[in-house]
Amino acid sequence: MKDPALETLLLPLQNEAVAMPTSGAVFLRARMGSPMRSLDAANLLCQQSFAPDKDALEVAGFSVSEELPQSAPLVLVLPPRQRGEARALLAKAVALAKPVSGVVVAAVTNTEGAKTAEGDLAKLLPLAGKLSKNKSRVFWGQAQEVDEALLAQWVGLDAPRDILDGRFRSRPGLFAWDHIDPASQLLVNTLPTNLSGVGADLGAGFGVLAAEVLRKCPKVKMLDLYEAEKRALDLARDNIEAMQSEALREYYWQDVTKGLRKPYDFIVSNPPFHTGKADRADLGQGFIRAAARGLRVGGHLWMVANRHLPYEDTLDKTFGSYKILADEGGYKVIHAIKAGR
Ligand SMILES: C[S@@+](CC[C@H](N)C(=O)[O-])C[C@H]1O[C@@H](n2cnc3c(N)ncnc32)[C@H](O)[C@@H]1O
């Protein structure tokens, strides 16, 4: 699949407008894609908290770590769409670039706010160059004449904080980060209170669904939270541990489509359905297949989805039959039971 922001990000290195240092370059929110093959994996440290992207980088031979050096001669960065999170990441990139000589290079697609992000980097340091291609922009500058006061302010823009009167801790950039998603709420309202045994929440986010399962269903003995985004899973752990539930809890930072850790009596999920602006039905379909493989025979799947997403065929193929238990506000709640052979 094409990644226009990544392709555009590497243009100034390919045309030598920006020099690749012989060692110590860092790539924040790195993603794998064919343009990465032009880089020397030994000379680049990648940071990536989203497990599928981290896995793809590691398979290709890149080192991925959340532990970064004090400073770097070159910082590549792919800012996300959420403004506070993007500003915080740009500020972190500038803080990481070696004072004066270090270069920050950022790229964003036009639909994800290229112009805004370019303006934001320009507020932190003077831009030295920019290019437009692939319906995206790449822009860069050296870490000199940095607005240190603004940098200090922006670094904390995506910091964890209390939301919903202290019921949860969350942070900008996570799915529905400052509210309960209406689809998740519909699933919570529809879930029976007699869920029991060992269960899992696939794509747990900062723990909204899991918290409600533990609150509503006293017969649950164990609940495993699976989440690909480490920044979300860390907060889910904080939120669930603060509940003092008697059920055992485990937290797995992983791509659920790679397989679940144990057989489950029930699974709840509000699966991901887009990357950037584009709907991606294949993501939810992958979650349905993972749930079907992960449930024991007779185990229950409870999931919610945008009504228009085509999951019926996958449900037919994996579970044989299913029921729509609620259909409201553009969302559908699906219940399926794993059949024996
Ligand atoms: C629609 S959100 C639901 C979040 C939360 N359960 C809620 O109800 O608010 C889907 C979640 O799945 C996570 N996710 C996306 N792809 C994933 C994958 N391959 N494996 C595990 N989690 C994934 C996303 O990071 C996101 O937190």
The ligand as a Gaussian input file, in Angstrom:
#p B3LYP/6-31G(d) Opt

LIG

0 1
 C      -12.372000       1.935000      17.543000
 S      -11.051000       1.969000      18.689000
 C      -11.831000       1.328000      20.170000
 C      -11.113000       1.723000      21.430000
 C      -11.847000       1.370000      22.734000
 N      -12.088000      -0.045000      22.822000
 C      -13.151000       2.113000      22.836000
 O      -14.181000       1.453000      22.778000
 O      -13.135000       3.338000      22.963000
 C      -10.052000       0.624000      18.105000
 C       -8.737000       0.438000      18.843000
 O       -8.041000      -0.639000      18.197000
 C       -6.650000      -0.345000      18.200000
 N       -6.030000      -1.125000      17.102000
 C       -5.912000      -0.784000      15.796000
 N       -5.333000      -1.784000      15.099000
 C       -5.072000      -2.757000      15.991000
 C       -4.487000      -4.044000      15.875000
 N       -4.074000      -4.523000      14.686000
 N       -4.361000      -4.796000      16.987000
 C       -4.790000      -4.324000      18.194000
 N       -5.367000      -3.118000      18.355000
 C       -5.504000      -2.348000      17.280000
 C       -6.591000       1.155000      18.010000
 O       -5.350000       1.683000      18.471000
 C       -7.794000       1.625000      18.836000
 O       -7.418000       1.930000      20.154000

